[in-house]
Amino acid sequence: MADTINREERIPEAMIGMRLDQACAEIFSDYSRERLKHWIKTGALTLDGAAVKPREKVYGGERLALTAELEEEVSHEPEDIELEIVYEDDDVLVINKEHGMVVHPGAGNHDGTLLNAILHHCPGNSMMPRAGIVHRLDKDTSGLMVVAKSLTAQADLVEQLQARTVSREYDAVVTGVLTSGATVDAPIGRHPKDRKRQAVTHSGKPAVTHFRVVERFRGHTHIRCKLETGRTHQIRVHMAHQRYPLVGDPVYGGRLKLPPGASDPLKELLRQFPRQALHARRLAFIHPITDKEVEFRAEMPGDMLVLIDYLKEDIAR
């Protein structure tokens, strides 16, 4: 059973100018900084009775109130899981993640994740927040990710992501025939009725996706998407909002649509496609140490290549 914490503290005058999460890490030193940040974000840890952001500046003398359920913290173990390494040096690691791999441990996925694999491949990353992971891909999205191997690189990459200077491009296959590319500029937030889903909503965070047509088929389109922002499920939500959901998407795909007169093998493939047809094909950023732009590419995996081959054969019939 979880213990309940009820504590009140005053911020010392000597901490003037510090960020709230930094001050809390010193005052509540029994708890990890990640846990304290979570409590601040959820309102369990307040400043003068108000919920504020972790990076809020403090001036000394404010009252901190902590009321939270203390769940047992889980330490993540290194696991010898094979990674497809695209590039590696002393500061960054670029991998081509296979679909089916969860990035962060969580409910129902305590091991077998990318984080566990990184802790084995880069033991020094155990001392870094989130083991150096600075962005994520959905479990069933494949493709390129960059992981920091030093605190300097991690801070720099996070800054680049926040400044939207990291270039990320994806291959996707959607249901429906698009006539041209476009830009989707629509805020994304929690679905108002289903908390496990995201949705385009006025109260959401800004989200911008650019896409262009690579190839059209009878009932589907191969597109290439470029992200300006990195919201949860962004491409999947935006394309479903445009009424062109990704093939195989179990959450946003809607009712299965088959091209009239499609061959039995194509129908079966579309019915059984095991994941959303989405692959992070290109990643470019400024190297945190050399200050030079680096670019990496990863070809589409076999399942998506087979899907496109079947769609091409359907045109030729």
LINNORCOR-V174202 format. One record per residue. N is the residue number from 1. RES is the residue in one small letter. PSI is psi in radians with two decimals (NA if undefined). OMEGA is omega in degrees with one decimal (999 if undefined). D_LAST is the distance of its C-alpha to the last C-alpha in Angstrom with 2 decimals. Layout:
n=N res=RES psi=PSI omega=OMEGA d_last=D_LAST
n=N res=RES psi=PSI omega=OMEGA d_last=D_LAST
This chain:
n=1 res=m psi=2.41 omega=-177.1 d_last=62.79
n=2 res=a psi=2.47 omega=175.2 d_last=62.39
n=3 res=d psi=2.60 omega=176.8 d_last=65.59
n=4 res=t psi=2.31 omega=178.9 d_last=66.22
n=5 res=i psi=2.31 omega=172.0 d_last=67.47
n=6 res=n psi=1.82 omega=-178.1 d_last=69.85
n=7 res=r psi=2.54 omega=173.4 d_last=71.30
n=8 res=e psi=2.38 omega=179.5 d_last=72.76
n=9 res=e psi=2.78 omega=173.1 d_last=73.65
n=10 res=r psi=2.45 omega=177.5 d_last=74.86
n=11 res=i psi=2.15 omega=179.8 d_last=73.29
n=12 res=p psi=2.58 omega=179.0 d_last=76.05
n=13 res=e psi=-0.49 omega=-177.8 d_last=77.12
n=14 res=a psi=-0.26 omega=-178.1 d_last=76.39
n=15 res=m psi=0.20 omega=-180.0 d_last=72.63
n=16 res=i psi=2.31 omega=178.3 d_last=72.60
n=17 res=g psi=-0.18 omega=179.1 d_last=69.45
n=18 res=m psi=2.72 omega=170.8 d_last=67.40
n=19 res=r psi=2.62 omega=-178.2 d_last=64.00
n=20 res=l psi=-0.80 omega=-177.1 d_last=64.22
n=21 res=d psi=-0.59 omega=177.7 d_last=62.04
n=22 res=q psi=-0.74 omega=178.6 d_last=64.20
n=23 res=a psi=-0.74 omega=-179.9 d_last=67.39
n=24 res=c psi=-0.61 omega=179.8 d_last=66.15
n=25 res=a psi=-0.54 omega=177.9 d_last=65.26
n=26 res=e psi=-0.68 omega=-177.0 d_last=68.94
n=27 res=i psi=-0.75 omega=179.5 d_last=70.43
n=28 res=f psi=1.07 omega=-171.4 d_last=68.26
n=29 res=s psi=-0.14 omega=178.1 d_last=68.08
n=30 res=d psi=-0.28 omega=-173.7 d_last=67.52
n=31 res=y psi=2.62 omega=-178.8 d_last=63.88
n=32 res=s psi=2.71 omega=179.7 d_last=60.98
n=33 res=r psi=-0.63 omega=179.2 d_last=59.99
n=34 res=e psi=-0.71 omega=179.5 d_last=56.44
n=35 res=r psi=-0.73 omega=179.1 d_last=57.93
n=36 res=l psi=-0.73 omega=177.5 d_last=60.35
n=37 res=k psi=-0.69 omega=177.7 d_last=57.61
n=38 res=h psi=-0.75 omega=180.0 d_last=55.68
n=39 res=w psi=-0.67 omega=177.9 d_last=58.85
n=40 res=i psi=-0.81 omega=-177.4 d_last=59.44
n=41 res=k psi=-0.56 omega=-177.7 d_last=55.93
n=42 res=t psi=-0.04 omega=178.1 d_last=56.15
n=43 res=g psi=0.10 omega=177.3 d_last=59.67
n=44 res=a psi=-0.44 omega=177.8 d_last=61.44
n=45 res=l psi=1.97 omega=-173.4 d_last=63.45
n=46 res=t psi=2.79 omega=178.7 d_last=64.97
n=47 res=l psi=1.98 omega=-175.8 d_last=67.13
n=48 res=d psi=0.70 omega=175.3 d_last=70.08
n=49 res=g psi=0.04 omega=-177.0 d_last=68.32
n=50 res=a psi=2.54 omega=173.8 d_last=65.13
n=51 res=a psi=2.21 omega=-179.0 d_last=61.62
n=52 res=v psi=3.09 omega=-178.6 d_last=60.82
n=53 res=k psi=2.66 omega=-178.8 d_last=58.38
n=54 res=p psi=-0.53 omega=-176.3 d_last=59.02
n=55 res=r psi=0.13 omega=175.8 d_last=59.63
n=56 res=e psi=2.37 omega=178.0 d_last=62.29
n=57 res=k psi=2.53 omega=178.2 d_last=65.52
n=58 res=v psi=2.75 omega=-174.7 d_last=68.69
n=59 res=y psi=-0.05 omega=-179.0 d_last=72.26
n=60 res=g psi=2.36 omega=179.1 d_last=74.37
n=61 res=g psi=-0.23 omega=-179.1 d_last=76.05
n=62 res=e psi=2.72 omega=-179.8 d_last=72.97
n=63 res=r psi=2.23 omega=174.5 d_last=72.63
n=64 res=l psi=2.31 omega=176.7 d_last=69.76
n=65 res=a psi=2.16 omega=-178.7 d_last=68.98
n=66 res=l psi=2.09 omega=173.8 d_last=66.68
n=67 res=t psi=1.90 omega=-173.3 d_last=65.70
n=68 res=a psi=2.74 omega=172.4 d_last=62.87
n=69 res=e psi=2.21 omega=-177.1 d_last=61.73
n=70 res=l psi=1.66 omega=174.7 d_last=62.03
n=71 res=e psi=2.67 omega=-179.7 d_last=59.12
n=72 res=e psi=2.26 omega=177.2 d_last=59.23
n=73 res=e psi=2.44 omega=-178.5 d_last=57.55
n=74 res=v psi=2.23 omega=173.9 d_last=55.03
n=75 res=s psi=2.35 omega=-174.9 d_last=55.27
n=76 res=h psi=2.35 omega=-175.2 d_last=52.01
n=77 res=e psi=2.52 omega=173.1 d_last=52.05
n=78 res=p psi=2.48 omega=177.0 d_last=50.49
n=79 res=e psi=2.40 omega=-178.7 d_last=47.71
n=80 res=d psi=1.41 omega=179.7 d_last=46.36
n=81 res=i psi=2.27 omega=-177.2 d_last=42.67
n=82 res=e psi=2.34 omega=177.0 d_last=40.53
n=83 res=l psi=2.48 omega=172.3 d_last=39.44
n=84 res=e psi=1.77 omega=-175.8 d_last=37.06
n=85 res=i psi=2.15 omega=-179.8 d_last=39.54
n=86 res=v psi=-0.64 omega=-179.6 d_last=38.26
n=87 res=y psi=2.57 omega=175.8 d_last=41.76
n=88 res=e psi=2.40 omega=168.3 d_last=45.29
n=89 res=d psi=-2.82 omega=-175.5 d_last=48.81
n=90 res=d psi=-0.28 omega=-171.5 d_last=52.05
n=91 res=d psi=-0.44 omega=-179.4 d_last=50.98
n=92 res=v psi=2.66 omega=176.1 d_last=47.24
n=93 res=l psi=2.20 omega=177.0 d_last=44.48
n=94 res=v psi=2.19 omega=-178.8 d_last=40.78
n=95 res=i psi=2.77 omega=171.9 d_last=38.37
n=96 res=n psi=1.70 omega=-174.9 d_last=34.65
n=97 res=k psi=2.34 omega=175.8 d_last=34.73
n=98 res=e psi=2.66 omega=177.6 d_last=32.27
n=99 res=h psi=2.61 omega=-177.1 d_last=30.84
n=100 res=g psi=-0.21 omega=179.5 d_last=32.99
n=101 res=m psi=2.18 omega=175.2 d_last=36.25
n=102 res=v psi=2.46 omega=-178.0 d_last=38.68
n=103 res=v psi=-0.95 omega=-177.8 d_last=40.65
n=104 res=h psi=2.45 omega=171.9 d_last=43.99
n=105 res=p psi=2.58 omega=179.3 d_last=45.69
n=106 res=g psi=-2.94 omega=-179.8 d_last=46.10
n=107 res=a psi=2.14 omega=179.5 d_last=46.31
n=108 res=g psi=-0.13 omega=179.5 d_last=44.42
n=109 res=n psi=1.23 omega=-176.3 d_last=43.66
n=110 res=h psi=-0.29 omega=178.7 d_last=47.04
n=111 res=d psi=3.10 omega=-179.4 d_last=45.84
n=112 res=g psi=0.31 omega=-176.1 d_last=42.83
n=113 res=t psi=2.97 omega=175.8 d_last=42.25
n=114 res=l psi=-0.69 omega=179.7 d_last=41.87
n=115 res=l psi=-0.76 omega=177.8 d_last=45.51
n=116 res=n psi=-0.70 omega=179.9 d_last=46.68
n=117 res=a psi=-0.70 omega=179.7 d_last=44.81
n=118 res=i psi=-0.70 omega=179.5 d_last=46.35
n=119 res=l psi=-0.53 omega=176.5 d_last=49.82
n=120 res=h psi=-0.78 omega=-176.7 d_last=49.45
n=121 res=h psi=-0.62 omega=-178.0 d_last=48.04
n=122 res=c psi=1.41 omega=-175.8 d_last=50.46
n=123 res=p psi=-0.56 omega=179.9 d_last=53.61
n=124 res=g psi=-0.36 omega=-178.9 d_last=55.31
n=125 res=n psi=-0.16 omega=177.9 d_last=52.79
n=126 res=s psi=-0.36 omega=179.9 d_last=54.55
n=127 res=m psi=0.01 omega=-175.5 d_last=57.13
n=128 res=m psi=2.59 omega=175.3 d_last=54.64
n=129 res=p psi=2.31 omega=178.8 d_last=53.34
n=130 res=r psi=0.49 omega=178.3 d_last=50.00
n=131 res=a psi=0.49 omega=176.7 d_last=50.18
n=132 res=g psi=-0.02 omega=180.0 d_last=49.19
n=133 res=i psi=2.21 omega=-175.6 d_last=45.90
n=134 res=v psi=-0.24 omega=174.7 d_last=45.67
n=135 res=h psi=3.08 omega=-174.0 d_last=42.28
n=136 res=r psi=2.84 omega=167.6 d_last=39.68
n=137 res=l psi=2.57 omega=176.3 d_last=36.04
n=138 res=d psi=2.72 omega=-179.3 d_last=34.94
n=139 res=k psi=-0.83 omega=-174.4 d_last=34.77
n=140 res=d psi=0.39 omega=168.9 d_last=30.97
n=141 res=t psi=2.32 omega=179.2 d_last=30.46
n=142 res=s psi=2.91 omega=170.4 d_last=30.37
n=143 res=g psi=-2.85 omega=-166.9 d_last=31.73
n=144 res=l psi=2.38 omega=173.0 d_last=34.86
n=145 res=m psi=2.56 omega=173.3 d_last=38.30
n=146 res=v psi=2.43 omega=178.5 d_last=41.74
n=147 res=v psi=2.35 omega=177.0 d_last=44.81
n=148 res=a psi=2.55 omega=177.0 d_last=48.38
n=149 res=k psi=0.04 omega=175.7 d_last=50.81
n=150 res=s psi=2.72 omega=179.8 d_last=53.95
n=151 res=l psi=-0.62 omega=178.1 d_last=55.45
n=152 res=t psi=-0.81 omega=179.4 d_last=55.61
n=153 res=a psi=-0.69 omega=-178.9 d_last=51.90
n=154 res=q psi=-0.82 omega=179.8 d_last=51.09
n=155 res=a psi=-0.72 omega=-178.9 d_last=53.19
n=156 res=d psi=-0.76 omega=-179.3 d_last=51.70
n=157 res=l psi=-0.68 omega=176.5 d_last=48.05
n=158 res=v psi=-0.72 omega=178.9 d_last=48.79
n=159 res=e psi=-0.73 omega=178.3 d_last=50.40
n=160 res=q psi=-0.71 omega=178.5 d_last=47.39
n=161 res=l psi=-0.73 omega=179.4 d_last=45.07
n=162 res=q psi=-0.58 omega=178.7 d_last=47.47
n=163 res=a psi=-0.04 omega=179.1 d_last=47.67
n=164 res=r psi=0.60 omega=178.7 d_last=43.85
n=165 res=t psi=-0.07 omega=173.8 d_last=43.98
n=166 res=v psi=2.23 omega=-178.3 d_last=41.66
n=167 res=s psi=2.15 omega=-178.9 d_last=38.19
n=168 res=r psi=2.23 omega=-177.7 d_last=35.31
n=169 res=e psi=2.44 omega=-173.5 d_last=31.62
n=170 res=y psi=2.55 omega=166.1 d_last=28.74
n=171 res=d psi=2.43 omega=177.5 d_last=24.99
n=172 res=a psi=2.65 omega=172.8 d_last=23.38
n=173 res=v psi=2.15 omega=-176.4 d_last=20.07
n=174 res=v psi=2.75 omega=175.1 d_last=20.66
n=175 res=t psi=2.25 omega=-177.1 d_last=19.25
n=176 res=g psi=2.74 omega=-177.4 d_last=18.70
n=177 res=v psi=1.93 omega=178.5 d_last=17.77
n=178 res=l psi=2.40 omega=179.3 d_last=20.87
n=179 res=t psi=-0.48 omega=-179.2 d_last=21.76
n=180 res=s psi=2.97 omega=175.4 d_last=24.39
n=181 res=g psi=3.06 omega=-178.7 d_last=26.62
n=182 res=a psi=3.09 omega=172.9 d_last=29.94
n=183 res=t psi=2.27 omega=175.2 d_last=33.00
n=184 res=v psi=2.01 omega=178.7 d_last=33.80
n=185 res=d psi=1.57 omega=-174.1 d_last=37.59
n=186 res=a psi=2.21 omega=-176.8 d_last=38.42
n=187 res=p psi=2.52 omega=-178.4 d_last=41.04
n=188 res=i psi=2.37 omega=176.3 d_last=40.11
n=189 res=g psi=-3.02 omega=178.4 d_last=42.48
n=190 res=r psi=2.45 omega=174.5 d_last=42.82
n=191 res=h psi=2.35 omega=-174.9 d_last=41.12
n=192 res=p psi=-0.39 omega=-177.1 d_last=44.02
n=193 res=k psi=-0.41 omega=-178.3 d_last=43.34
n=194 res=d psi=1.80 omega=-173.1 d_last=41.55
n=195 res=r psi=-0.23 omega=178.9 d_last=43.41
n=196 res=k psi=-0.15 omega=-178.0 d_last=40.75
n=197 res=r psi=2.80 omega=171.4 d_last=38.24
n=198 res=q psi=2.85 omega=-179.3 d_last=38.35
n=199 res=a psi=2.76 omega=170.0 d_last=37.77
n=200 res=v psi=2.10 omega=-176.3 d_last=38.19
n=201 res=t psi=2.53 omega=-177.2 d_last=41.81
n=202 res=h psi=-0.49 omega=-178.6 d_last=44.65
n=203 res=s psi=0.05 omega=-177.3 d_last=46.87
n=204 res=g psi=-3.13 omega=178.4 d_last=44.44
n=205 res=k psi=2.62 omega=-179.6 d_last=44.65
n=206 res=p psi=2.41 omega=179.9 d_last=43.12
n=207 res=a psi=2.25 omega=-177.5 d_last=39.51
n=208 res=v psi=2.19 omega=177.3 d_last=37.41
n=209 res=t psi=2.23 omega=172.5 d_last=33.78
n=210 res=h psi=2.42 omega=175.7 d_last=32.09
n=211 res=f psi=2.65 omega=176.0 d_last=28.31
n=212 res=r psi=2.74 omega=-178.6 d_last=25.93
n=213 res=v psi=2.26 omega=174.1 d_last=22.19
n=214 res=v psi=-0.81 omega=-178.6 d_last=20.66
n=215 res=e psi=2.42 omega=178.5 d_last=16.92
n=216 res=r psi=2.52 omega=175.3 d_last=15.05
n=217 res=f psi=-3.02 omega=-175.4 d_last=11.83
n=218 res=r psi=-0.66 omega=-179.0 d_last=10.77
n=219 res=g psi=0.17 omega=-175.7 d_last=13.68
n=220 res=h psi=2.93 omega=179.5 d_last=15.44
n=221 res=t psi=2.34 omega=170.8 d_last=17.36
n=222 res=h psi=2.10 omega=-178.6 d_last=18.80
n=223 res=i psi=2.87 omega=175.5 d_last=22.42
n=224 res=r psi=2.16 omega=-175.2 d_last=25.62
n=225 res=c psi=2.48 omega=174.8 d_last=28.82
n=226 res=k psi=2.26 omega=-176.7 d_last=32.41
n=227 res=l psi=2.38 omega=166.4 d_last=35.29
n=228 res=e psi=-0.62 omega=179.1 d_last=38.68
n=229 res=t psi=3.06 omega=-177.6 d_last=39.99
n=230 res=g psi=1.00 omega=-180.0 d_last=39.32
n=231 res=r psi=2.74 omega=178.0 d_last=39.56
n=232 res=t psi=2.23 omega=177.6 d_last=38.53
n=233 res=h psi=0.46 omega=-169.0 d_last=34.79
n=234 res=q psi=-0.94 omega=-177.6 d_last=34.71
n=235 res=i psi=-0.72 omega=-178.9 d_last=31.06
n=236 res=r psi=-0.76 omega=-179.8 d_last=29.99
n=237 res=v psi=-0.80 omega=-177.6 d_last=32.51
n=238 res=h psi=-0.75 omega=-178.5 d_last=31.87
n=239 res=m psi=-0.63 omega=175.2 d_last=28.09
n=240 res=a psi=-0.65 omega=177.7 d_last=28.59
n=241 res=h psi=-0.56 omega=177.5 d_last=31.31
n=242 res=q psi=-0.02 omega=-177.5 d_last=28.90
n=243 res=r psi=0.50 omega=173.5 d_last=26.63
n=244 res=y psi=1.23 omega=-176.3 d_last=23.95
n=245 res=p psi=2.74 omega=179.0 d_last=24.84
n=246 res=l psi=2.47 omega=173.8 d_last=23.72
n=247 res=v psi=2.34 omega=174.7 d_last=21.16
n=248 res=g psi=0.03 omega=-176.8 d_last=23.30
n=249 res=d psi=1.99 omega=-175.5 d_last=26.54
n=250 res=p psi=-0.27 omega=-175.9 d_last=28.85
n=251 res=v psi=-0.78 omega=-173.9 d_last=31.43
n=252 res=y psi=0.07 omega=-172.6 d_last=29.87
n=253 res=g psi=-0.42 omega=-179.0 d_last=26.26
n=254 res=g psi=-2.84 omega=-177.9 d_last=27.01
n=255 res=r psi=2.40 omega=-179.5 d_last=25.02
n=256 res=l psi=2.28 omega=177.2 d_last=21.57
n=257 res=k psi=2.17 omega=-179.6 d_last=18.82
n=258 res=l psi=2.43 omega=177.3 d_last=15.29
n=259 res=p psi=2.35 omega=178.3 d_last=12.40
n=260 res=p psi=2.31 omega=178.1 d_last=12.22
n=261 res=g psi=0.21 omega=180.0 d_last=9.70
n=262 res=a psi=2.63 omega=178.9 d_last=8.98
n=263 res=s psi=2.74 omega=178.8 d_last=8.79
n=264 res=d psi=-0.73 omega=178.2 d_last=12.42
n=265 res=p psi=-0.68 omega=178.9 d_last=12.78
n=266 res=l psi=-0.75 omega=178.2 d_last=11.81
n=267 res=k psi=-0.77 omega=-178.9 d_last=14.15
n=268 res=e psi=-0.72 omega=179.8 d_last=16.74
n=269 res=l psi=-0.76 omega=-180.0 d_last=16.67
n=270 res=l psi=-0.64 omega=178.7 d_last=17.20
n=271 res=r psi=-0.63 omega=-172.1 d_last=19.90
n=272 res=q psi=0.04 omega=-176.0 d_last=21.62
n=273 res=f psi=2.19 omega=-163.1 d_last=21.43
n=274 res=p psi=-0.04 omega=-174.6 d_last=25.13
n=275 res=r psi=2.99 omega=174.5 d_last=26.25
n=276 res=q psi=2.38 omega=-177.4 d_last=25.78
n=277 res=a psi=1.41 omega=-174.7 d_last=23.28
n=278 res=l psi=2.27 omega=-175.4 d_last=26.12
n=279 res=h psi=2.22 omega=177.2 d_last=27.59
n=280 res=a psi=1.77 omega=-169.3 d_last=30.70
n=281 res=r psi=-0.47 omega=-175.2 d_last=29.66
n=282 res=r psi=2.43 omega=179.4 d_last=32.73
n=283 res=l psi=2.22 omega=178.8 d_last=36.41
n=284 res=a psi=2.44 omega=179.3 d_last=39.28
n=285 res=f psi=2.96 omega=175.5 d_last=42.95
n=286 res=i psi=2.17 omega=-179.3 d_last=46.46
n=287 res=h psi=2.25 omega=-173.9 d_last=47.89
n=288 res=p psi=-0.41 omega=-176.2 d_last=50.88
n=289 res=i psi=-0.81 omega=-177.5 d_last=53.23
n=290 res=t psi=-0.32 omega=-178.6 d_last=52.26
n=291 res=d psi=0.34 omega=176.9 d_last=51.38
n=292 res=k psi=2.58 omega=178.9 d_last=48.48
n=293 res=e psi=2.36 omega=175.6 d_last=44.88
n=294 res=v psi=2.55 omega=-176.6 d_last=42.60
n=295 res=e psi=2.43 omega=-178.6 d_last=38.81
n=296 res=f psi=2.59 omega=179.1 d_last=36.46
n=297 res=r psi=2.61 omega=176.4 d_last=32.70
n=298 res=a psi=2.15 omega=-179.4 d_last=30.59
n=299 res=e psi=2.73 omega=178.6 d_last=26.97
n=300 res=m psi=2.49 omega=177.9 d_last=24.57
n=301 res=p psi=2.95 omega=-173.0 d_last=25.02
n=302 res=g psi=-0.69 omega=-176.1 d_last=22.65
n=303 res=d psi=-0.66 omega=179.2 d_last=21.47
n=304 res=m psi=-0.60 omega=176.7 d_last=20.30
n=305 res=l psi=-0.72 omega=177.4 d_last=18.68
n=306 res=v psi=-0.76 omega=178.6 d_last=16.67
n=307 res=l psi=-0.82 omega=-179.2 d_last=15.71
n=308 res=i psi=-0.67 omega=177.0 d_last=14.56
n=309 res=d psi=-0.76 omega=179.1 d_last=12.59
n=310 res=y psi=-0.67 omega=178.9 d_last=10.69
n=311 res=l psi=-0.62 omega=176.1 d_last=10.25
n=312 res=k psi=-0.74 omega=178.4 d_last=9.05
n=313 res=e psi=-0.57 omega=179.4 d_last=6.37
n=314 res=d psi=-0.61 omega=177.2 d_last=5.42
n=315 res=i psi=-0.68 omega=-174.0 d_last=5.61
n=316 res=a psi=-0.24 omega=-176.0 d_last=3.83
n=317 res=r psi=NA omega=999 d_last=0.00
